Amino acid sequence: MKPGIHPAYRPVVFRDRSAGFAFLTRSTMTGDRMIEWEDGNTYPVVDVEISSASHPFYTGTQRVLDTAGRVERFERRYGSRGARR
């Protein structure tokens, strides 16, 4: 790699505040705040809105849409699709 043109790649803590979940990984992102991690070292922290601990797909709380009910409701409201002229 060419020196001096790449951002610093260092350990960063990503924290999902809604789930109370945090993990340490390497990244080029920077955070304004610092956090003391389990190993006793201090790392920059980046707060994220969603992670695998709070995403509905991973937690199993995913909603299943009732598409058949939607079709029936549409047909009741606007009538079933008739023959075109």
Buried (B, 14 or more C-beta within 10 A) or exposed (E): EEEEEEEEEEEBBBBBEEBEBBEBEEBEEEBEEEBEBEEEEEBBBBEBEEBEBBEEEEEEEEEEEEEEEEEEEEEEEEEEEEEEE
